[in-house]
Structures are given as structure tokens and as C-alpha cells.
Amino acid sequence: MGELTDKIKGTVKEALGEAKQHSNDPETRAEGTMDKLDGKIDKAKGSVKGAFGDKI
């Protein structure tokens, strides 16, 4: 995947995680927290790929 793809994927995961965090179910809130973190990781991965020119 390229830089832009990873950043978009991360943004979507963060948004879905944020939505899940507003649930009344504690398990869904915990899942939202993990989704949000996973999204931040994907965005960071995209930034690293951008810095290295998608060669990693």
C-alpha cells in the first residue's frame, strides 16, 4: 500500500473508533479505543512510507 492509502485507511479507522467510543457497551468502547489507536498507527506508517518514497 502506498502512503496515501495508509493515511486514508488510518483516518477511517480513527473515525470509526471515535464513533464506537460513544457506545453504552463497555466492550464496544474498548474496541473503539483500539480501532482509534490502530488508525493512528496506520497514519504514521503512511507518513514513514512518504518519507522513504514507498520503498518499504
Jmol script that loads the backbone (N, CA, C; Angstrom):
load data "model"
ATOM      1  N   MET A   1       0.828  -1.187   0.000  1.00  0.00           N
ATOM      2  CA  MET A   1       0.000   0.000   0.000  1.00  0.00           C
ATOM      3  C   MET A   1       0.866   1.240   0.000  1.00  0.00           C
ATOM      4  N   GLY A   2       0.337   2.255  -0.567  1.00  0.00           N
ATOM      5  CA  GLY A   2       1.089   3.489  -0.643  1.00  0.00           C
ATOM      6  C   GLY A   2       0.806   4.413   0.524  1.00  0.00           C
ATOM      7  N   GLU A   3       1.497   5.496   0.510  1.00  0.00           N
ATOM      8  CA  GLU A   3       1.389   6.487   1.581  1.00  0.00           C
ATOM      9  C   GLU A   3      -0.045   6.980   1.741  1.00  0.00           C
ATOM     10  N   LEU A   4      -0.642   7.407   0.655  1.00  0.00           N
ATOM     11  CA  LEU A   4      -1.987   7.964   0.706  1.00  0.00           C
ATOM     12  C   LEU A   4      -3.003   6.922   1.176  1.00  0.00           C
ATOM     13  N   THR A   5      -2.866   5.699   0.701  1.00  0.00           N
ATOM     14  CA  THR A   5      -3.783   4.622   1.089  1.00  0.00           C
ATOM     15  C   THR A   5      -3.725   4.382   2.593  1.00  0.00           C
ATOM     16  N   ASP A   6      -2.526   4.319   3.147  1.00  0.00           N
ATOM     17  CA  ASP A   6      -2.370   4.096   4.584  1.00  0.00           C
ATOM     18  C   ASP A   6      -2.954   5.252   5.388  1.00  0.00           C
ATOM     19  N   LYS A   7      -2.752   6.463   4.924  1.00  0.00           N
ATOM     20  CA  LYS A   7      -3.278   7.619   5.647  1.00  0.00           C
ATOM     21  C   LYS A   7      -4.805   7.643   5.619  1.00  0.00           C
ATOM     22  N   ILE A   8      -5.398   7.302   4.471  1.00  0.00           N
ATOM     23  CA  ILE A   8      -6.854   7.266   4.371  1.00  0.00           C
ATOM     24  C   ILE A   8      -7.417   6.152   5.251  1.00  0.00           C
ATOM     25  N   LYS A   9      -6.795   5.000   5.172  1.00  0.00           N
ATOM     26  CA  LYS A   9      -7.214   3.861   5.989  1.00  0.00           C
ATOM     27  C   LYS A   9      -7.143   4.222   7.477  1.00  0.00           C
ATOM     28  N   GLY A  10      -6.084   4.897   7.880  1.00  0.00           N
ATOM     29  CA  GLY A  10      -5.931   5.310   9.270  1.00  0.00           C
ATOM     30  C   GLY A  10      -6.990   6.311   9.700  1.00  0.00           C
ATOM     31  N   THR A  11      -7.305   7.247   8.828  1.00  0.00           N
ATOM     32  CA  THR A  11      -8.322   8.247   9.139  1.00  0.00           C
ATOM     33  C   THR A  11      -9.689   7.598   9.321  1.00  0.00           C
ATOM     34  N   VAL A  12     -10.014   6.638   8.452  1.00  0.00           N
ATOM     35  CA  VAL A  12     -11.296   5.939   8.556  1.00  0.00           C
ATOM     36  C   VAL A  12     -11.360   5.132   9.853  1.00  0.00           C
ATOM     37  N   LYS A  13     -10.281   4.429  10.182  1.00  0.00           N
ATOM     38  CA  LYS A  13     -10.263   3.643  11.416  1.00  0.00           C
ATOM     39  C   LYS A  13     -10.418   4.542  12.644  1.00  0.00           C
ATOM     40  N   GLU A  14      -9.747   5.688  12.621  1.00  0.00           N
ATOM     41  CA  GLU A  14      -9.877   6.622  13.743  1.00  0.00           C
ATOM     42  C   GLU A  14     -11.310   7.107  13.896  1.00  0.00           C
ATOM     43  N   ALA A  15     -11.962   7.429  12.790  1.00  0.00           N
ATOM     44  CA  ALA A  15     -13.345   7.916  12.834  1.00  0.00           C
ATOM     45  C   ALA A  15     -14.291   6.831  13.357  1.00  0.00           C
ATOM     46  N   LEU A  16     -14.120   5.609  12.876  1.00  0.00           N
ATOM     47  CA  LEU A  16     -14.961   4.512  13.357  1.00  0.00           C
ATOM     48  C   LEU A  16     -14.711   4.239  14.837  1.00  0.00           C
ATOM     49  N   GLY A  17     -13.454   4.307  15.241  1.00  0.00           N
ATOM     50  CA  GLY A  17     -13.119   4.113  16.648  1.00  0.00           C
ATOM     51  C   GLY A  17     -13.745   5.183  17.521  1.00  0.00           C
ATOM     52  N   GLU A  18     -13.719   6.408  17.052  1.00  0.00           N
ATOM     53  CA  GLU A  18     -14.330   7.520  17.799  1.00  0.00           C
ATOM     54  C   GLU A  18     -15.826   7.290  17.964  1.00  0.00           C
ATOM     55  N   ALA A  19     -16.481   6.829  16.907  1.00  0.00           N
ATOM     56  CA  ALA A  19     -17.917   6.556  16.973  1.00  0.00           C
ATOM     57  C   ALA A  19     -18.214   5.435  17.966  1.00  0.00           C
ATOM     58  N   LYS A  20     -17.394   4.393  17.957  1.00  0.00           N
ATOM     59  CA  LYS A  20     -17.601   3.272  18.871  1.00  0.00           C
ATOM     60  C   LYS A  20     -17.393   3.683  20.325  1.00  0.00           C
ATOM     61  N   GLN A  21     -16.553   4.659  20.564  1.00  0.00           N
ATOM     62  CA  GLN A  21     -16.281   5.092  21.931  1.00  0.00           C
ATOM     63  C   GLN A  21     -17.484   5.765  22.586  1.00  0.00           C
ATOM     64  N   HIS A  22     -18.486   6.129  21.803  1.00  0.00           N
ATOM     65  CA  HIS A  22     -19.678   6.770  22.352  1.00  0.00           C
ATOM     66  C   HIS A  22     -20.794   5.771  22.634  1.00  0.00           C
ATOM     67  N   SER A  23     -20.488   4.486  22.547  1.00  0.00           N
ATOM     68  CA  SER A  23     -21.462   3.430  22.787  1.00  0.00           C
ATOM     69  C   SER A  23     -21.700   3.263  24.290  1.00  0.00           C
ATOM     70  N   ASN A  24     -22.817   2.660  24.630  1.00  0.00           N
ATOM     71  CA  ASN A  24     -23.108   2.352  26.033  1.00  0.00           C
ATOM     72  C   ASN A  24     -22.487   1.035  26.464  1.00  0.00           C
ATOM     73  N   ASP A  25     -22.073   0.232  25.505  1.00  0.00           N
ATOM     74  CA  ASP A  25     -21.480  -1.070  25.781  1.00  0.00           C
ATOM     75  C   ASP A  25     -19.978  -0.914  26.048  1.00  0.00           C
ATOM     76  N   PRO A  26     -19.509  -1.332  27.237  1.00  0.00           N
ATOM     77  CA  PRO A  26     -18.080  -1.185  27.555  1.00  0.00           C
ATOM     78  C   PRO A  26     -17.163  -1.931  26.595  1.00  0.00           C
ATOM     79  N   GLU A  27     -17.610  -3.079  26.098  1.00  0.00           N
ATOM     80  CA  GLU A  27     -16.787  -3.850  25.169  1.00  0.00           C
ATOM     81  C   GLU A  27     -16.627  -3.094  23.837  1.00  0.00           C
ATOM     82  N   THR A  28     -17.691  -2.476  23.382  1.00  0.00           N
ATOM     83  CA  THR A  28     -17.635  -1.699  22.141  1.00  0.00           C
ATOM     84  C   THR A  28     -16.764  -0.461  22.325  1.00  0.00           C
ATOM     85  N   ARG A  29     -16.840   0.162  23.502  1.00  0.00           N
ATOM     86  CA  ARG A  29     -15.978   1.331  23.772  1.00  0.00           C
ATOM     87  C   ARG A  29     -14.511   0.935  23.750  1.00  0.00           C
ATOM     88  N   ALA A  30     -14.197  -0.222  24.330  1.00  0.00           N
ATOM     89  CA  ALA A  30     -12.807  -0.699  24.333  1.00  0.00           C
ATOM     90  C   ALA A  30     -12.347  -0.993  22.901  1.00  0.00           C
ATOM     91  N   GLU A  31     -13.234  -1.580  22.110  1.00  0.00           N
ATOM     92  CA  GLU A  31     -12.910  -1.861  20.713  1.00  0.00           C
ATOM     93  C   GLU A  31     -12.669  -0.551  19.958  1.00  0.00           C
ATOM     94  N   GLY A  32     -13.448   0.470  20.269  1.00  0.00           N
ATOM     95  CA  GLY A  32     -13.271   1.779  19.642  1.00  0.00           C
ATOM     96  C   GLY A  32     -11.921   2.385  19.965  1.00  0.00           C
ATOM     97  N   THR A  33     -11.495   2.218  21.202  1.00  0.00           N
ATOM     98  CA  THR A  33     -10.184   2.733  21.613  1.00  0.00           C
ATOM     99  C   THR A  33      -9.075   2.051  20.814  1.00  0.00           C
ATOM    100  N   MET A  34      -9.192   0.742  20.645  1.00  0.00           N
ATOM    101  CA  MET A  34      -8.186   0.001  19.885  1.00  0.00           C
ATOM    102  C   MET A  34      -8.227   0.386  18.399  1.00  0.00           C
ATOM    103  N   ASP A  35      -9.431   0.565  17.853  1.00  0.00           N
ATOM    104  CA  ASP A  35      -9.549   0.974  16.451  1.00  0.00           C
ATOM    105  C   ASP A  35      -8.914   2.340  16.231  1.00  0.00           C
ATOM    106  N   LYS A  36      -9.143   3.239  17.170  1.00  0.00           N
ATOM    107  CA  LYS A  36      -8.583   4.591  17.059  1.00  0.00           C
ATOM    108  C   LYS A  36      -7.046   4.538  17.087  1.00  0.00           C
ATOM    109  N   LEU A  37      -6.509   3.737  17.984  1.00  0.00           N
ATOM    110  CA  LEU A  37      -5.053   3.571  18.075  1.00  0.00           C
ATOM    111  C   LEU A  37      -4.498   2.934  16.800  1.00  0.00           C
ATOM    112  N   ASP A  38      -5.202   1.929  16.292  1.00  0.00           N
ATOM    113  CA  ASP A  38      -4.779   1.272  15.061  1.00  0.00           C
ATOM    114  C   ASP A  38      -4.776   2.260  13.891  1.00  0.00           C
ATOM    115  N   GLY A  39      -5.747   3.162  13.884  1.00  0.00           N
ATOM    116  CA  GLY A  39      -5.797   4.189  12.848  1.00  0.00           C
ATOM    117  C   GLY A  39      -4.620   5.136  12.920  1.00  0.00           C
ATOM    118  N   LYS A  40      -4.240   5.512  14.132  1.00  0.00           N
ATOM    119  CA  LYS A  40      -3.084   6.395  14.299  1.00  0.00           C
ATOM    120  C   LYS A  40      -1.808   5.706  13.820  1.00  0.00           C
ATOM    121  N   ILE A  41      -1.711   4.409  14.076  1.00  0.00           N
ATOM    122  CA  ILE A  41      -0.546   3.642  13.626  1.00  0.00           C
ATOM    123  C   ILE A  41      -0.499   3.602  12.104  1.00  0.00           C
ATOM    124  N   ASP A  42      -1.661   3.374  11.467  1.00  0.00           N
ATOM    125  CA  ASP A  42      -1.702   3.353  10.001  1.00  0.00           C
ATOM    126  C   ASP A  42      -1.300   4.705   9.415  1.00  0.00           C
ATOM    127  N   LYS A  43      -1.762   5.786  10.028  1.00  0.00           N
ATOM    128  CA  LYS A  43      -1.396   7.110   9.535  1.00  0.00           C
ATOM    129  C   LYS A  43       0.101   7.351   9.674  1.00  0.00           C
ATOM    130  N   ALA A  44       0.666   6.910  10.785  1.00  0.00           N
ATOM    131  CA  ALA A  44       2.107   7.065  10.988  1.00  0.00           C
ATOM    132  C   ALA A  44       2.879   6.230   9.970  1.00  0.00           C
ATOM    133  N   LYS A  45       2.385   5.026   9.705  1.00  0.00           N
ATOM    134  CA  LYS A  45       3.024   4.163   8.710  1.00  0.00           C
ATOM    135  C   LYS A  45       3.012   4.842   7.339  1.00  0.00           C
ATOM    136  N   GLY A  46       1.896   5.496   7.016  1.00  0.00           N
ATOM    137  CA  GLY A  46       1.813   6.224   5.752  1.00  0.00           C
ATOM    138  C   GLY A  46       2.809   7.358   5.683  1.00  0.00           C
ATOM    139  N   SER A  47       3.000   8.053   6.796  1.00  0.00           N
ATOM    140  CA  SER A  47       3.965   9.151   6.829  1.00  0.00           C
ATOM    141  C   SER A  47       5.386   8.645   6.624  1.00  0.00           C
ATOM    142  N   VAL A  48       5.696   7.501   7.226  1.00  0.00           N
ATOM    143  CA  VAL A  48       7.029   6.917   7.069  1.00  0.00           C
ATOM    144  C   VAL A  48       7.237   6.493   5.616  1.00  0.00           C
ATOM    145  N   LYS A  49       6.213   5.873   5.034  1.00  0.00           N
ATOM    146  CA  LYS A  49       6.325   5.485   3.626  1.00  0.00           C
ATOM    147  C   LYS A  49       6.531   6.700   2.747  1.00  0.00           C
ATOM    148  N   GLY A  50       5.865   7.792   3.063  1.00  0.00           N
ATOM    149  CA  GLY A  50       6.043   9.018   2.288  1.00  0.00           C
ATOM    150  C   GLY A  50       7.457   9.546   2.397  1.00  0.00           C
ATOM    151  N   ALA A  51       8.031   9.454   3.588  1.00  0.00           N
ATOM    152  CA  ALA A  51       9.393   9.936   3.794  1.00  0.00           C
ATOM    153  C   ALA A  51      10.418   9.087   3.039  1.00  0.00           C
ATOM    154  N   PHE A  52      10.114   7.793   2.888  1.00  0.00           N
ATOM    155  CA  PHE A  52      11.040   6.893   2.211  1.00  0.00           C
ATOM    156  C   PHE A  52      10.634   6.602   0.777  1.00  0.00           C
ATOM    157  N   GLY A  53       9.599   7.266   0.292  1.00  0.00           N
ATOM    158  CA  GLY A  53       9.211   7.091  -1.109  1.00  0.00           C
ATOM    159  C   GLY A  53       8.564   5.752  -1.406  1.00  0.00           C
ATOM    160  N   ASP A  54       7.755   5.219  -0.508  1.00  0.00           N
ATOM    161  CA  ASP A  54       7.015   3.963  -0.722  1.00  0.00           C
ATOM    162  C   ASP A  54       7.937   2.766  -0.961  1.00  0.00           C
ATOM    163  N   LYS A  55       9.192   2.827  -0.571  1.00  0.00           N
ATOM    164  CA  LYS A  55      10.114   1.732  -0.835  1.00  0.00           C
ATOM    165  C   LYS A  55      10.148   0.710   0.293  1.00  0.00           C
ATOM    166  N   ILE A  56       9.361   0.953   1.343  1.00  0.00           N
ATOM    167  CA  ILE A  56       9.351  -0.014   2.444  1.00  0.00           C
ATOM    168  C   ILE A  56       8.027  -0.723   2.485  1.00  0.00           C
TER     169      ILE A  56
END
end "model"
wireframe off; spacefill off
backbone 0.3
color backbone group
